[in-house]
Amino acid sequence: MTREEQKCITGFIEQAVASEAGAPSAPLDVAADAIIRALFVRNPEAAYRITLLAMTQAKELAELKMALREEKKSDRCSWISRLLGKPDTLQRSHRRDPRLSGFPQNIRSR
């Protein structure tokens, strides 16, 4: 294990037990904590495996959040280009509406 990996694990655990931005942390469920501790005693490698699982999921969540932010940013910047790039959706919205059958065609297409 490298020093960087040690720092990642330590930082992850410290972040998991710290409260967010000074907000009070959730109260400890004593019964759940006792069960978890007992399971870790019976399965010593469980702490390692659960930590790796949680770190992997946290990394994937961060990547998904970043991708979502980028997508939203892209959506805001290019809505006109997307609109112009999809003329089929515009044409579908101007198909003949039976409720407008009495109006001339050029009025309906505006």
DSSP file (Angstrom, degrees, kcal/mol; ACC not computed):
  #  RESIDUE AA STRUCTURE BP1 BP2  ACC     N-H-->O    O-->H-N    N-H-->O    O-->H-N    TCO  KAPPA ALPHA  PHI   PSI    X-CA   Y-CA   Z-CA
    1    1 A M              0   0    0      0, 0.0     2,-0.1     0, 0.0     0, 0.0   0.000 360.0 360.0 360.0 135.5    0.0    0.0    0.0
    2    2 A T     >  -     0   0    0      1,-0.1     4,-2.0     4,-0.0     5,-0.1  -0.397 360.0-112.2 -85.9 166.0    1.3    3.4   -0.9
    3    3 A R  H  > S+     0   0    0      1,-0.2     4,-2.2     2,-0.2     5,-0.1   0.868 119.2  55.4 -63.5 -36.6    1.3    6.5    1.3
    4    4 A E  H  > S+     0   0    0      2,-0.2     4,-2.3     1,-0.2    -1,-0.2   0.904 106.5  49.6 -63.9 -41.7   -1.3    8.1   -1.1
    5    5 A E  H  > S+     0   0    0      2,-0.2     4,-2.3     1,-0.2    -1,-0.2   0.893 109.5  52.3 -64.0 -39.3   -3.6    5.1   -0.6
    6    6 A Q  H  X S+     0   0    0     -4,-2.0     4,-2.5     1,-0.2    -2,-0.2   0.911 109.7  48.9 -61.6 -42.0   -3.2    5.4    3.2
    7    7 A K  H  X S+     0   0    0     -4,-2.2     4,-2.9     2,-0.2     5,-0.2   0.892 109.6  52.5 -64.9 -39.2   -4.1    9.1    3.0
    8    8 A C  H  X S+     0   0    0     -4,-2.3     4,-2.4     2,-0.2    -2,-0.2   0.931 112.3  44.2 -62.3 -45.7   -7.2    8.3    0.9
    9    9 A I  H  X S+     0   0    0     -4,-2.3     4,-2.5     2,-0.2     5,-0.2   0.934 115.5  47.5 -65.4 -45.8   -8.5    5.7    3.4
   10   10 A T  H  X S+     0   0    0     -4,-2.5     4,-2.6     1,-0.2     5,-0.2   0.930 114.0  47.3 -61.5 -45.8   -7.8    7.9    6.4
   11   11 A G  H  X S+     0   0    0     -4,-2.9     4,-2.5    -5,-0.2    -1,-0.2   0.894 111.1  51.6 -62.6 -40.2   -9.4   10.9    4.7
   12   12 A F  H  X S+     0   0    0     -4,-2.4     4,-2.2    -5,-0.2    -2,-0.2   0.936 112.3  44.8 -63.1 -46.5  -12.4    8.9    3.7
   13   13 A I  H  X S+     0   0    0     -4,-2.5     4,-1.7     2,-0.2    -2,-0.2   0.914 113.7  50.2 -65.3 -42.6  -13.0    7.5    7.2
   14   14 A E  H  X S+     0   0    0     -4,-2.6     4,-1.2    -5,-0.2    -1,-0.2   0.899 111.8  48.2 -62.4 -39.8  -12.4   11.0    8.8
   15   15 A Q  H  < S+     0   0    0     -4,-2.5    -1,-0.2     1,-0.2    -2,-0.2   0.880 108.7  54.8 -67.1 -37.2  -14.9   12.5    6.3
   16   16 A A  H  < S+     0   0    0     -4,-2.2    -1,-0.2     1,-0.2    -2,-0.2   0.846 114.4  38.8 -66.1 -33.6  -17.5    9.7    7.1
   17   17 A V  H  < S+     0   0    0     -4,-1.7    -1,-0.2    -5,-0.1    -2,-0.2   0.609  99.5  91.5 -94.5 -11.5  -17.4   10.4   10.8
   18   18 A A  S  < S-     0   0    0     -4,-1.2     2,-0.2    -5,-0.2    -3,-0.0  -0.503  79.8-115.6 -81.1 151.3  -17.2   14.2   10.7
   19   19 A S    >   -     0   0    0     -2,-0.2     3,-0.6     6,-0.1     2,-0.5  -0.582  35.7-102.5 -82.4 151.7  -20.3   16.3   10.7
   20   20 A E  G >  S-     0   0    0      1,-0.2     3,-3.1    -2,-0.2    -1,-0.1  -0.634  85.9 -27.6 -80.1 122.4  -21.1   18.4    7.6
   21   21 A A  G 3  S-     0   0    0     -2,-0.5    -1,-0.2     1,-0.3    -3,-0.0   0.794 122.4 -52.1  45.9  42.1  -20.3   22.1    7.8
   22   22 A G  G <  S+     0   0    0     -3,-0.6    -1,-0.3     1,-0.3    -2,-0.1   0.454  99.7 142.6  80.1  -1.5  -20.8   22.2   11.5
   23   23 A A    <   -     0   0    0     -3,-3.1    -1,-0.3     1,-0.1     2,-0.1  -0.449  63.0 -96.9 -70.9 146.5  -24.2   20.6   11.4
   24   24 A P        -     0   0    0      0, 0.0    -4,-0.1     0, 0.0    -1,-0.1  -0.407  42.0-121.1 -64.5 137.8  -24.9   18.2   14.3
   25   25 A S        -     0   0    0      1,-0.1    -6,-0.1    -2,-0.1     3,-0.1  -0.381  35.6 -87.6 -76.8 159.3  -24.2   14.6   13.3
   26   26 A A        -     0   0    0      1,-0.1    -1,-0.1    -2,-0.1     3,-0.1  -0.367  52.8 -99.4 -64.3 142.4  -26.9   12.0   13.5
   27   27 A P        -     0   0    0      0, 0.0     2,-0.4     0, 0.0    -1,-0.1  -0.336  41.4-104.9 -64.2 146.5  -27.2   10.4   16.9
   28   28 A L        -     0   0    0     -3,-0.1     2,-1.0     1,-0.1     3,-0.1  -0.569  22.3-135.4 -74.7 127.0  -25.5    7.0   17.1
   29   29 A D     >  -     0   0    0     -2,-0.4     4,-2.8     1,-0.2     5,-0.2  -0.763  17.6-161.6 -82.4 105.8  -27.9    4.1   17.2
   30   30 A V  H  > S+     0   0    0     -2,-1.0     4,-2.3     1,-0.2    -1,-0.2   0.875  85.9  49.6 -61.4 -41.7  -26.4    2.1   20.0
   31   31 A A  H  > S+     0   0    0      2,-0.2     4,-2.0     1,-0.2    -1,-0.2   0.928 113.5  45.6 -65.2 -44.7  -28.1   -1.2   19.1
   32   32 A A  H  > S+     0   0    0      1,-0.2     4,-2.6     2,-0.2    -2,-0.2   0.907 112.0  52.4 -64.3 -41.1  -27.0   -0.9   15.4
   33   33 A D  H  X S+     0   0    0     -4,-2.8     4,-2.7     1,-0.2    -2,-0.2   0.903 108.4  50.8 -61.3 -41.3  -23.5    0.0   16.4
   34   34 A A  H  X S+     0   0    0     -4,-2.3     4,-2.3     2,-0.2    -1,-0.2   0.901 111.1  48.3 -63.7 -41.1  -23.3   -3.1   18.7
   35   35 A I  H  X S+     0   0    0     -4,-2.0     4,-2.4     2,-0.2    -2,-0.2   0.936 113.0  47.7 -64.3 -45.9  -24.5   -5.3   15.9
   36   36 A I  H  X S+     0   0    0     -4,-2.6     4,-2.3     1,-0.2    -2,-0.2   0.928 112.4  48.7 -62.0 -46.1  -22.0   -3.8   13.4
   37   37 A R  H  X S+     0   0    0     -4,-2.7     4,-2.0     1,-0.2    -1,-0.2   0.914 111.7  49.7 -61.2 -42.7  -19.1   -4.1   15.9
   38   38 A A  H  X S+     0   0    0     -4,-2.3     4,-2.2     1,-0.2    -1,-0.2   0.899 110.7  49.8 -63.6 -40.1  -20.0   -7.7   16.7
   39   39 A L  H  X S+     0   0    0     -4,-2.4     4,-2.1     1,-0.2    -1,-0.2   0.879 109.6  51.2 -66.3 -37.2  -20.1   -8.6   13.0
   40   40 A F  H  < S+     0   0    0     -4,-2.3     6,-0.2     2,-0.2    -1,-0.2   0.861 108.7  51.7 -67.5 -34.6  -16.7   -6.9   12.5
   41   41 A V  H  < S+     0   0    0     -4,-2.0    -2,-0.2     1,-0.2    -1,-0.2   0.921 114.8  42.1 -66.1 -42.8  -15.3   -9.0   15.3
   42   42 A R  H  < S+     0   0    0     -4,-2.2    -2,-0.2     1,-0.3    -1,-0.2   0.804 126.2  35.2 -72.5 -28.8  -16.6  -12.2   13.7
   43   43 A N  S >< S-     0   0    0     -4,-2.1     3,-2.2    -5,-0.2     4,-0.4  -0.742  70.1-179.9-125.9  81.1  -15.6  -11.1   10.2
   44   44 A P  T >  S+     0   0    0      0, 0.0     3,-0.5     0, 0.0     4,-0.4   0.784  80.9  54.0 -57.7 -29.8  -12.3   -9.2   10.6
   45   45 A E  T 3> S+     0   0    0      1,-0.2     4,-2.5     2,-0.1     5,-0.2   0.547  85.4  86.9 -82.9  -3.7  -12.0   -8.5    6.9
   46   46 A A  H <> S+     0   0    0     -3,-2.2     4,-3.0    -6,-0.2     5,-0.3   0.890  84.5  54.1 -61.8 -40.2  -15.5   -6.9    6.7
   47   47 A A  H <> S+     0   0    0     -3,-0.5     4,-2.1    -4,-0.4    -1,-0.2   0.918 110.9  46.7 -61.6 -42.2  -14.2   -3.5    7.7
   48   48 A Y  H  > S+     0   0    0     -4,-0.4     4,-2.4     2,-0.2    -2,-0.2   0.949 115.5  44.6 -62.6 -50.1  -11.7   -3.6    4.8
   49   49 A R  H  X S+     0   0    0     -4,-2.5     4,-2.4     1,-0.2    -2,-0.2   0.896 114.7  47.7 -65.5 -41.4  -14.3   -4.8    2.3
   50   50 A I  H  X S+     0   0    0     -4,-3.0     4,-2.8     2,-0.2    -1,-0.2   0.886 111.0  51.8 -68.4 -37.9  -17.0   -2.4    3.4
   51   51 A T  H  X S+     0   0    0     -4,-2.1     4,-2.6    -5,-0.3    -2,-0.2   0.934 111.4  46.8 -63.1 -45.5  -14.5    0.5    3.3
   52   52 A L  H  X S+     0   0    0     -4,-2.4     4,-2.4     2,-0.2    -2,-0.2   0.912 113.4  49.4 -62.6 -41.5  -13.4   -0.3   -0.2
   53   53 A L  H  X S+     0   0    0     -4,-2.4     4,-2.5     2,-0.2    -2,-0.2   0.937 113.1  46.2 -61.5 -46.9  -17.0   -0.7   -1.3
   54   54 A A  H  X S+     0   0    0     -4,-2.8     4,-2.5     1,-0.2    -2,-0.2   0.891 112.8  49.8 -65.1 -39.5  -18.0    2.7    0.2
   55   55 A M  H  X S+     0   0    0     -4,-2.6     4,-2.2     2,-0.2    -1,-0.2   0.904 111.6  49.0 -66.2 -40.2  -15.0    4.4   -1.3
   56   56 A T  H  X S+     0   0    0     -4,-2.4     4,-2.5    -5,-0.2    -2,-0.2   0.928 113.4  46.3 -63.5 -45.1  -15.7    3.0   -4.7
   57   57 A Q  H  X S+     0   0    0     -4,-2.5     4,-2.6     1,-0.2    -2,-0.2   0.883 111.2  51.9 -66.7 -37.8  -19.4    4.1   -4.5
   58   58 A A  H  X S+     0   0    0     -4,-2.5     4,-2.3     2,-0.2    -1,-0.2   0.902 110.9  48.3 -64.3 -40.3  -18.4    7.5   -3.2
   59   59 A K  H  X S+     0   0    0     -4,-2.2     4,-2.3     2,-0.2    -2,-0.2   0.929 112.6  47.8 -65.2 -44.7  -16.0    7.9   -6.2
   60   60 A E  H  X S+     0   0    0     -4,-2.5     4,-2.5     1,-0.2    -2,-0.2   0.897 111.3  51.2 -63.5 -39.9  -18.7    6.8   -8.7
   61   61 A L  H  X S+     0   0    0     -4,-2.6     4,-2.6     2,-0.2    -1,-0.2   0.918 109.7  49.6 -63.1 -43.0  -21.2    9.1   -7.1
   62   62 A A  H  X S+     0   0    0     -4,-2.3     4,-2.2     1,-0.2    -2,-0.2   0.903 111.4  49.4 -62.5 -40.5  -18.8   12.0   -7.4
   63   63 A E  H  X S+     0   0    0     -4,-2.3     4,-2.4     2,-0.2    -2,-0.2   0.901 111.5  48.8 -65.4 -40.5  -18.2   11.2  -11.1
   64   64 A L  H  X S+     0   0    0     -4,-2.5     4,-2.5     2,-0.2    -2,-0.2   0.900 110.5  50.8 -65.5 -40.7  -21.9   10.9  -11.8
   65   65 A K  H  X S+     0   0    0     -4,-2.6     4,-2.5     2,-0.2    -2,-0.2   0.909 111.2  48.6 -62.4 -41.5  -22.5   14.3  -10.1
   66   66 A M  H  X S+     0   0    0     -4,-2.2     4,-2.6     2,-0.2    -2,-0.2   0.923 111.7  48.8 -64.5 -44.1  -19.7   15.9  -12.2
   67   67 A A  H  X S+     0   0    0     -4,-2.4     4,-2.4     1,-0.2    -2,-0.2   0.896 111.6  49.9 -63.0 -39.7  -21.2   14.4  -15.4
   68   68 A L  H  X S+     0   0    0     -4,-2.5     4,-2.7     2,-0.2    -2,-0.2   0.907 110.5  49.7 -65.6 -42.0  -24.6   15.6  -14.4
   69   69 A R  H  X S+     0   0    0     -4,-2.5     4,-2.6     2,-0.2    -2,-0.2   0.918 112.1  48.2 -61.1 -43.2  -23.3   19.1  -13.8
   70   70 A E  H  X S+     0   0    0     -4,-2.6     4,-2.6     2,-0.2    -2,-0.2   0.897 111.7  50.0 -64.4 -40.0  -21.5   19.1  -17.1
   71   71 A E  H  X S+     0   0    0     -4,-2.4     4,-2.7     2,-0.2    -2,-0.2   0.922 112.1  47.0 -65.0 -43.8  -24.6   17.9  -18.9
   72   72 A K  H  X S+     0   0    0     -4,-2.7     4,-2.3     2,-0.2    -2,-0.2   0.908 112.9  49.8 -63.8 -41.2  -26.7   20.6  -17.2
   73   73 A K  H  X S+     0   0    0     -4,-2.6     4,-1.8     1,-0.2    -2,-0.2   0.917 112.5  47.3 -62.5 -42.9  -24.1   23.2  -18.1
   74   74 A S  H  X S+     0   0    0     -4,-2.6     4,-1.9     1,-0.2    -2,-0.2   0.882 109.4  54.4 -65.3 -39.4  -24.0   21.9  -21.7
   75   75 A D  H  < S+     0   0    0     -4,-2.7     4,-0.4     1,-0.2    -2,-0.2   0.908 109.6  46.9 -62.1 -42.2  -27.8   22.0  -21.8
   76   76 A R  H  < S+     0   0    0     -4,-2.3     3,-0.4     1,-0.2    -1,-0.2   0.873 115.2  46.1 -67.7 -36.7  -27.9   25.6  -20.8
   77   77 A C  H  < S+     0   0    0     -4,-1.8    -1,-0.2     1,-0.2    -2,-0.2   0.794 121.7  32.0 -78.3 -28.0  -25.3   26.7  -23.2
   78   78 A S  S  X S+     0   0    0     -4,-1.9     4,-2.7    -5,-0.1     5,-0.2   0.074  71.8 118.1-124.0  26.9  -26.5   24.9  -26.3
   79   79 A W  H  > S+     0   0    0     -3,-0.4     4,-2.2    -4,-0.4    -1,-0.1   0.879  83.6  49.0 -64.1 -34.3  -30.3   24.8  -26.1
   80   80 A I  H  > S+     0   0    0      2,-0.2     4,-3.0     1,-0.2     5,-0.2   0.938 111.9  47.5 -68.7 -45.5  -30.6   26.8  -29.3
   81   81 A S  H  > S+     0   0    0      1,-0.2     4,-1.7     2,-0.2    -2,-0.2   0.883 113.6  48.5 -64.9 -36.0  -28.1   24.6  -31.2
   82   82 A R  H  X S+     0   0    0     -4,-2.7     4,-0.5     2,-0.2    -1,-0.2   0.912 112.1  49.5 -67.2 -40.5  -29.9   21.5  -30.0
   83   83 A L  H >< S+     0   0    0     -4,-2.2     3,-1.0    -5,-0.2    -2,-0.2   0.935 114.7  43.4 -62.8 -46.3  -33.2   23.0  -31.1
   84   84 A L  H 3< S+     0   0    0     -4,-3.0    -1,-0.2     1,-0.2    -2,-0.2   0.775 109.2  59.1 -70.5 -25.5  -31.9   23.9  -34.5
   85   85 A G  H 3< S+     0   0    0     -4,-1.7    -1,-0.2    -5,-0.2    -2,-0.2   0.547 102.9  55.1 -79.9  -6.6  -30.2   20.5  -34.8
   86   86 A K    XX  +     0   0    0     -3,-1.0     3,-0.9    -4,-0.5     4,-0.9  -0.569  56.8 157.6-124.9  68.1  -33.5   18.7  -34.4
   87   87 A P  H 3>  +     0   0    0      0, 0.0     4,-2.6     0, 0.0     5,-0.2   0.777  68.5  70.7 -65.1 -23.8  -35.8   20.0  -37.1
   88   88 A D  H 3> S+     0   0    0      1,-0.2     4,-2.3     2,-0.2     5,-0.2   0.887  95.9  51.5 -60.5 -38.6  -37.9   16.9  -36.9
   89   89 A T  H <> S+     0   0    0     -3,-0.9     4,-1.3     1,-0.2    -1,-0.2   0.867 110.5  49.1 -67.4 -34.4  -39.3   17.9  -33.5
   90   90 A L  H  X S+     0   0    0     -4,-0.9     4,-0.7    -7,-0.2    -2,-0.2   0.915 110.8  49.7 -68.8 -42.0  -40.2   21.3  -34.8
   91   91 A Q  H >< S+     0   0    0     -4,-2.6     3,-1.0     1,-0.2    -2,-0.2   0.889 107.1  54.9 -64.9 -38.6  -42.0   19.8  -37.8
   92   92 A R  H >< S+     0   0    0     -4,-2.3     3,-1.3     1,-0.3    -1,-0.2   0.867 103.1  56.2 -63.2 -34.4  -43.9   17.4  -35.6
   93   93 A S  H 3< S+     0   0    0     -4,-1.3    -1,-0.3     1,-0.3    -2,-0.2   0.689 107.5  50.3 -71.6 -15.7  -45.3   20.2  -33.6
   94   94 A H  T << S+     0   0    0     -3,-1.0    -1,-0.3    -4,-0.7    -2,-0.2   0.148  79.2 129.3-108.7  18.4  -46.7   21.9  -36.7
   95   95 A R  S <  S-     0   0    0     -3,-1.3     2,-0.2     1,-0.2    -3,-0.0  -0.298  77.6 -72.2 -66.8 161.1  -48.5   18.9  -38.1
   96   96 A R        -     0   0    0      1,-0.1    -1,-0.2     2,-0.0     5,-0.1  -0.346  47.3-153.8 -60.4 122.5  -52.1   19.4  -39.1
   97   97 A D    >   -     0   0    0     -2,-0.2     3,-2.2     1,-0.1    -1,-0.1  -0.888   9.6-144.8 -98.5 120.7  -54.2   19.8  -36.0
   98   98 A P  G >  S+     0   0    0      0, 0.0     3,-1.2     0, 0.0    -1,-0.1   0.766  98.7  63.2 -59.2 -24.6  -57.8   18.8  -36.7
   99   99 A R  G 3  S+     0   0    0      1,-0.3     3,-0.3     2,-0.1    -3,-0.0   0.704 103.9  49.1 -71.9 -17.3  -59.1   21.5  -34.3
  100  100 A L  G X  S+     0   0    0     -3,-2.2     3,-1.9     1,-0.2    -1,-0.3   0.087  71.2 120.7-106.6  22.1  -57.6   24.1  -36.6
  101  101 A S  T <  S+     0   0    0     -3,-1.2    -1,-0.2     1,-0.3    -2,-0.1   0.735  70.2  58.6 -63.0 -22.1  -59.0   22.8  -39.9
  102  102 A G  T 3  S+     0   0    0     -3,-0.3    -1,-0.3    -4,-0.1    -2,-0.1   0.609  91.2  86.5 -82.2 -11.4  -60.8   26.1  -40.5
  103  103 A F  S <  S-     0   0    0     -3,-1.9    -3,-0.0     1,-0.1     5,-0.0  -0.631  88.4-103.8 -90.9 147.4  -57.6   28.1  -40.5
  104  104 A P    >>  -     0   0    0      0, 0.0     4,-1.4     0, 0.0     3,-0.9  -0.340  33.1-115.0 -63.0 151.5  -55.4   28.6  -43.6
  105  105 A Q  H 3> S+     0   0    0      1,-0.3     4,-1.5     2,-0.2    -2,-0.1   0.861 111.8  58.6 -58.0 -41.0  -52.2   26.5  -43.6
  106  106 A N  H 34 S+     0   0    0      1,-0.2    -1,-0.3     2,-0.2     4,-0.2   0.785 104.4  51.4 -66.1 -25.5  -49.9   29.5  -43.4
  107  107 A I  H X4 S+     0   0    0     -3,-0.9     3,-1.1     1,-0.2    -1,-0.2   0.901 108.5  50.8 -73.9 -41.9  -51.4   30.7  -40.1
  108  108 A R  H 3< S+     0   0    0     -4,-1.4    -2,-0.2     1,-0.2    -1,-0.2   0.802 104.8  57.6 -66.3 -29.2  -51.1   27.3  -38.4
  109  109 A S  T 3<        0   0    0     -4,-1.5    -1,-0.2     1,-0.2    -2,-0.2   0.488 360.0 360.0 -85.3  -1.2  -47.4   26.9  -39.3
  110  110 A R    <         0   0    0     -3,-1.1    -1,-0.2    -4,-0.2    -2,-0.1   0.479 360.0 360.0 -80.3 360.0  -46.3   30.1  -37.5
